[in-house]
Amino acid sequence: MKTLAAPVAGAVGFILLWQVAVWLRVADPILLPPPAEAFTDTWAALVRGTLALDTWRTVQRTMLSFLIATAIGVPLGVALGAKESVYRSVEFVVDFFRSTPASAMFPLFIVLFGPGESTKIAVAAFGAALVILFNAAYGVINARRTRVLAARIMGASGPRIMADVLVWEALPQILVGMRAGVSLALVIVVVAEMFIGSTDGLGHRVINAQMLFESGLMYGTIFVAGALGYALNLLFLLIEKRFVHWAGR
């Protein structure tokens, strides 16, 4: 119960602050509706509207792009990290594109894939894969050399050391990269849904509500997207605690 107290208190405090801002008329009521109105509009859209479908479509796109990113980023990162000199030769390229805002890549991906579904998936997978690759490579590079040396002394081959030592040593860092990757994939997908020919998804719902001055639904959809990101992050934290409880030992 104590672990839940702080987040709940923070959420309640935020809602109270929002309500106070409404009472003080910090902004026009059309632009800043009360929390109760936002909740009512959002609940109505979930029950009788398309918000549930929009949420599901965003989850689908996020998970597909994340799976693609993981399938590319983890093995490539481990392979590059096993040969540090090779990774150093491509490090600039990885860091450059990892630091480039994903939204700046939209025109390039639209040219390559067209203004359709594949573009949203591809650009999100690209951004997430770089984060996962970076963490996987550094996880292998920073593996404890004593364990690698011990495996070599015992006669283990290169592939055996890779599978039984380096991957397990790098696993905590790989999971950190995957957690960051799934969060980034969600961000990119939502932004892509706003601007790349979407008819559904949370991003489309936010921008559509904004254009129609449905402020309550707009705020509610933003909070749904935030709750989804928080849930994904929490899920990966639980996976890390469950499967790499030995990290650092």
Secondary structure, DSSP 8 states (H G I E B T S, - for coil): -HHHHHHHHHHHHHHHHHHHHHHTTSS-TTTS--HHHHHHHHHHHHHTSSHHHHHHHHHHHHHHHHHHHHHHHHHHHHHHHHSHHHHHHHHHHHHHHHHS-GGGGHHHHHHHH-SSHHHHHHHHHHHHHHHHHHHHHHHHHTS-HHHHHHHHHTT--HHHHIIIIIHHHHHHHHHHHHHHHHHHHHHHHHHHHHHSS-SSSHHHHHHHHHHTT-HHHHHHHHHHHHHHHHHHHHHHHHHHHHH-TTTT-
